[in-house]
């Protein structure tokens, strides 16, 4: 068993890396709520533009 120590150190390194990637949200409650509201506002705007585009295509008629 020549690689025993290397295997252990690699396993520890991988566990440390995995633990670092599984961090939770660092925002406070109000910051998180504001971020959610901002994202929702962006999505509503995108949906509004998509609806307007669909309505314009329906009114103009599709040409192939």
N, C-alpha and C positions, 0 to 999 in steps of 0.2 A: 504494500500500500504506500506507494511513493507520493501520491497526490493528496493525501489525507488533509494536510494543513491547508493547501490551496483550496480544496473543496469547501472546507469550513469557512475560510475567509471570503470566498466567493458567495457562499450562501448568506453570510452576515451582510455583505455588501448589497446583495439583491434585496434582502429584507429591509434594509435601511432605505433603499431607493423606493421600494413599494410603499413604505410607511410615509415617505415624504410626498408621494403623489396622491395619497388618500386624505388630504387635509380637508377640513370642512370649510364652510363659508366664514370668512373673517369679518364680514360686515355686521354692523349693529342692526337691530330690528328696524329702525327708521331708515337707515341707509338701504337695507334690503328691500323694504317696501317701496322706496323711491325708485330703485333700480327696476323693480317689477312693473311699476307704473310707467316708467319711461319706455321699457320694452313693449308694454301693451299699447302705448300711444303710437309707437313706431309701427307695430303690426296693424293697428286700426287704420293708419294712414295708408299703408301698403294695400290693405283690403279695399279701402275707398277708391284708390287709383285703379285697382284691378276691376272693381265693379263699374267704374266709369268707362273703362276701356271696353268691357263687355257690352255695356249699354250702347256705346258709340258704334261698335261693330254690328250690333243687332239693328240699330236704327239705319245704318248705312247699307246694310245687306252685305253678305259675304260673297265675294267674287272669286271664282277659281280659275 
